[in-house]
Amino acid sequence: MSKLIKIGELAKQTGLSIRTLHYYDEIALLTPSHRTEAGHRLYSESDIMRLQQILSLRQLGFSLQEISDCLTRPHYALPQVIDLHRARLQEQMVLSRTLLKRLSAIANELRTTQSVAVEHLIQTMETITMTEQYFTPEQQTALATRFQAQEAEWQEMLHLAQEEMSQGADISSVRVQALARYWQQIMKALIGGDIAMFESLAKLYQQEGAEAASFSTMDAATFEYILKAAACA
């Protein structure tokens, strides 16, 4: 038998979070082939090959439900997925070079006209002012540090939530309930057991709304969807 990898080691080596791997297991997208006597997950070589397929298809824009369907089809085996991923990356490189040229042209124009998008400045100032109203400087620093550490997971969770919403998934479904638990874990990490921070965040949500409580990272509809799913647990 080839070497088995513990979940923590796999997370460290791939850059994924343990929470994400737990979530993939919960929705039966990537279930480890082995477990220790204590029930800890152990991943085999075939599991890692499947994970590569999942990550490549994710980058290609497939939803997790679509990936689950694809993995049952022979023409989405690892060699085919790698070739597909390579082709898409080559397309993206061409698009990126085009975008870079256009952005450079815009930057040159801005330097010439001394113009700036005022609405972006206003949005930034609004966020800063609102944060100061509800959080102490220490809490702001802690939130900024923790959010930076959790940003990749937050964006992944947000993307998944929007996928489920777009597919009309019921909040009581297994997938959405697993997603709600994923969100709760991220929120616990952000709050870090600080009751005062939790109360400030709750007050911000009650008085300013969902978008403000997510610091403009999540629209109100998605936020409410996740909250309802969590309440349904």
C-alpha positions as CSV (number, residue, x, y, z in Angstrom):
1,M,0.0,0.0,0.0
2,S,1.3,3.5,-0.9
3,K,1.8,6.0,1.9
4,L,-1.3,7.4,3.4
5,I,-1.5,11.1,4.2
6,K,-3.2,12.6,7.2
7,I,-5.7,15.4,6.6
8,G,-3.5,18.0,8.3
9,E,-0.6,17.1,6.1
10,L,-2.7,17.1,3.0
11,A,-4.1,20.5,3.8
12,K,-0.6,21.9,4.5
13,Q,0.9,20.5,1.3
14,T,-2.0,21.6,-1.0
15,G,-2.8,24.9,0.6
16,L,-6.4,23.9,1.2
17,S,-7.9,24.3,4.6
18,I,-8.9,21.3,6.8
19,R,-12.4,22.8,6.8
20,T,-12.6,22.6,3.1
21,L,-11.5,19.0,3.1
22,H,-14.1,18.2,5.8
23,Y,-16.7,19.9,3.6
24,Y,-15.7,17.9,0.5
25,D,-16.1,14.7,2.7
26,E,-19.5,15.8,4.0
27,I,-20.9,16.2,0.5
28,A,-19.2,12.9,-0.7
29,L,-17.1,14.7,-3.2
30,L,-13.8,13.5,-1.7
31,T,-14.2,10.8,0.9
32,P,-10.8,9.5,2.2
33,S,-10.2,5.8,1.5
34,H,-8.9,5.1,4.9
35,R,-9.3,6.1,8.6
36,T,-7.3,5.4,11.7
37,E,-8.8,3.4,14.5
38,A,-9.6,6.7,16.1
39,G,-11.5,7.7,13.0
40,H,-9.0,10.3,11.6
41,R,-9.1,10.7,7.8
42,L,-6.2,9.2,5.8
43,Y,-5.9,10.0,2.1
44,S,-4.4,7.5,-0.5
45,E,-2.7,8.2,-3.8
46,S,-6.1,7.7,-5.6
47,D,-7.7,10.2,-3.3
48,I,-5.0,12.8,-4.1
49,M,-5.5,12.1,-7.8
50,R,-9.2,12.7,-7.4
51,L,-8.5,16.0,-5.5
52,Q,-6.4,17.2,-8.4
53,Q,-9.3,16.5,-10.7
54,I,-11.6,18.5,-8.3
55,L,-9.3,21.5,-8.1
56,S,-8.6,21.6,-11.8
57,L,-12.4,21.5,-12.6
58,R,-13.0,24.1,-10.0
59,Q,-10.5,26.4,-11.7
60,L,-12.3,25.7,-15.0
61,G,-15.5,27.1,-13.5
62,F,-17.4,23.9,-12.7
63,S,-19.7,23.9,-9.7
64,L,-19.2,21.2,-7.1
65,Q,-22.4,19.5,-8.3
66,E,-21.1,19.5,-11.8
67,I,-17.7,18.2,-10.6
68,S,-19.4,15.4,-8.8
69,D,-21.2,14.4,-12.0
70,C,-18.1,14.7,-14.1
71,L,-16.0,12.4,-11.9
72,T,-18.2,9.5,-12.8
73,R,-17.5,9.9,-16.6
74,P,-14.4,8.3,-18.3
75,H,-13.6,11.4,-20.4
76,Y,-13.1,13.4,-17.3
77,A,-10.3,11.1,-16.0
78,L,-7.2,12.9,-14.6
79,P,-5.2,13.0,-17.9
80,Q,-8.1,14.5,-19.8
81,V,-8.8,17.0,-17.0
82,I,-5.1,18.1,-16.9
83,D,-5.2,18.7,-20.7
84,L,-8.4,20.7,-20.4
85,H,-7.0,22.7,-17.6
86,R,-3.8,23.5,-19.6
87,A,-5.8,24.6,-22.6
88,R,-7.9,26.9,-20.4
89,L,-4.9,28.4,-18.7
90,Q,-3.3,29.2,-22.1
91,E,-6.6,31.0,-23.1
92,Q,-6.5,32.9,-19.8
93,M,-2.9,33.9,-20.4
94,V,-3.9,35.4,-23.7
95,L,-6.8,37.2,-22.1
96,S,-4.6,38.4,-19.2
97,R,-2.1,39.9,-21.5
98,T,-4.9,41.7,-23.3
99,L,-6.3,42.9,-20.0
100,L,-2.9,44.1,-18.9
101,K,-2.5,46.2,-22.0
102,R,-5.9,47.8,-21.5
103,L,-5.3,48.4,-17.8
104,S,-1.9,50.0,-18.7
105,A,-3.7,52.3,-21.1
106,I,-6.2,53.3,-18.5
107,A,-3.4,53.9,-15.9
108,N,-1.6,56.2,-18.4
109,E,-4.8,58.0,-19.0
110,L,-5.4,58.5,-15.3
111,R,-1.9,59.9,-14.9
112,T,-2.5,62.3,-17.7
113,T,-6.0,63.5,-16.6
114,Q,-5.4,63.2,-12.8
115,S,-8.8,61.6,-12.6
116,V,-10.0,59.0,-10.1
117,A,-13.2,57.0,-9.5
118,V,-14.7,59.1,-6.6
119,E,-17.3,56.4,-5.9
120,H,-14.6,53.9,-4.9
121,L,-13.1,56.4,-2.5
122,I,-16.6,57.1,-1.0
123,Q,-17.2,53.4,-0.5
124,T,-13.9,52.9,1.2
125,M,-14.5,55.9,3.5
126,E,-18.0,54.6,4.3
127,T,-16.6,51.2,5.3
128,I,-13.9,52.8,7.5
129,T,-16.4,55.1,9.3
130,M,-18.9,52.3,9.8
131,T,-16.2,50.0,11.3
132,E,-15.1,52.7,13.7
133,Q,-18.6,53.1,15.0
134,Y,-19.0,49.4,16.0
135,F,-15.5,48.1,16.8
136,T,-12.7,49.2,19.1
137,P,-9.3,49.8,17.4
138,E,-8.1,46.5,19.0
139,Q,-11.1,44.6,17.5
140,Q,-10.6,46.2,14.1
141,T,-6.9,45.0,14.1
142,A,-7.9,41.5,15.2
143,L,-10.7,41.3,12.6
144,A,-8.4,42.6,9.8
145,T,-5.7,40.0,10.7
146,R,-8.1,37.1,11.0
147,F,-10.0,38.0,7.9
148,Q,-6.8,38.1,5.9
149,A,-6.0,34.6,7.2
150,Q,-9.5,33.4,6.4
151,E,-10.0,35.3,3.1
152,A,-9.5,32.3,0.8
153,E,-12.0,30.2,2.8
154,W,-14.4,33.0,2.9
155,Q,-14.4,33.5,-0.8
156,E,-14.7,29.8,-1.4
157,M,-17.7,29.6,1.0
158,L,-19.3,32.7,-0.7
159,H,-18.9,31.1,-4.1
160,L,-20.4,27.8,-2.9
161,A,-23.4,29.6,-1.3
162,Q,-24.1,31.5,-4.5
163,E,-23.9,28.3,-6.5
164,E,-26.5,26.6,-4.2
165,M,-28.8,29.7,-4.4
166,S,-28.6,29.8,-8.1
167,Q,-29.6,26.1,-8.3
168,G,-32.5,26.8,-5.9
169,A,-31.2,24.4,-3.3
170,D,-33.4,24.1,-0.2
171,I,-31.8,25.4,3.0
172,S,-32.5,22.1,4.7
173,S,-30.6,20.0,2.1
174,V,-27.5,18.1,3.1
175,R,-25.2,20.2,0.9
176,V,-26.5,23.6,2.2
177,Q,-26.5,22.4,5.8
178,A,-22.9,21.3,5.4
179,L,-22.2,24.7,3.9
180,A,-23.9,26.4,6.8
181,R,-21.6,24.5,9.2
182,Y,-18.6,25.6,7.1
183,W,-19.7,29.2,7.4
184,Q,-20.1,28.9,11.2
185,Q,-16.6,27.5,11.5
186,I,-15.2,30.5,9.6
187,M,-17.2,32.9,11.7
188,K,-16.0,31.3,14.9
189,A,-12.4,31.7,13.7
190,L,-13.0,35.4,12.9
191,I,-14.6,36.1,16.3
192,G,-12.0,34.0,18.1
193,G,-14.2,33.5,21.2
194,D,-14.5,37.3,21.8
195,I,-18.0,37.8,23.1
196,A,-17.7,41.6,22.8
197,M,-16.7,41.3,19.2
198,F,-19.7,39.0,18.6
199,E,-22.0,41.5,20.2
200,S,-20.6,44.3,18.0
201,L,-21.0,42.3,14.9
202,A,-24.6,41.4,15.8
203,K,-25.3,45.1,16.5
204,L,-23.8,46.0,13.1
205,Y,-26.0,43.4,11.4
206,Q,-29.2,44.6,13.2
207,Q,-28.6,48.3,12.5
208,E,-26.8,48.4,9.2
209,G,-27.9,45.2,7.5
210,A,-26.3,42.0,6.1
211,E,-24.0,43.6,3.5
212,A,-22.4,45.8,6.2
213,A,-22.1,42.9,8.6
214,S,-20.1,41.1,6.0
215,F,-18.0,44.2,5.3
216,S,-19.4,44.4,1.7
217,T,-18.0,41.0,0.9
218,M,-21.5,39.4,0.7
219,D,-24.7,40.6,-0.7
220,A,-27.8,40.7,1.5
221,A,-29.5,37.8,-0.3
222,T,-26.6,35.4,0.1
223,F,-26.1,36.4,3.8
224,E,-29.7,35.8,4.6
225,Y,-29.6,32.5,2.8
226,I,-26.7,31.3,4.9
227,L,-28.3,32.6,8.1
228,K,-31.5,30.8,7.5
229,A,-29.6,27.6,6.7
230,A,-27.7,27.9,9.9
231,A,-30.9,28.5,11.9
232,C,-32.4,25.4,10.3
233,A,-29.6,23.2,11.6
